[in-house]
Amino acid sequence: MIICTLTGLTILVTGVWSDDLNGVALTQSAFSTVFSHFGPTLLTIFLVLFAFTTILGWNYYGERCFEFLFGVRFIWLYRVVFVLMVLLGGFIELDMVWIIADIVNALMALPNLIALLVLSPVVIAETKKYFKH
């Protein structure tokens, strides 16, 4: 959230938002305006670090969810699929990467939504009991 806010503010303050650029090209133009010829290099370093830490974070989150649902015995399967998806992400179109990411995020939300539906009578009963007192 901090990175997105700072990037957005950089784009707004430099005024490059009114150009016909989008995505990384827009951000690169903003960084070039602020940091001169060091801008693209800094942006590359920032993107690599952000991408790497994001991959590590999502891997940990997904692995814990997978372990909770299927146990420790099948963690190897998650790790293999995760590494294959990271490699595949480097070769397919960006739109397809976002589609796959959206589908996987929806699949991780699905057990939570099912639990909410199943446990909603308990929540309603406890809420009524709370407001009686």
Secondary structure, 3 states (H helix, E strand, C coil): CHHHHHHHHHHHHHCHHHCCCCHHHHHHHHHHHHHHHHHHHHHHHHHHHHHHHHHHHHHHHHHHHHHHHHCHHHHHHHHHHHHHHHHHHCCCCHHHHHHHHHHHHHHHHHHHHHHHHHHHHHHHHHHHHHHHC
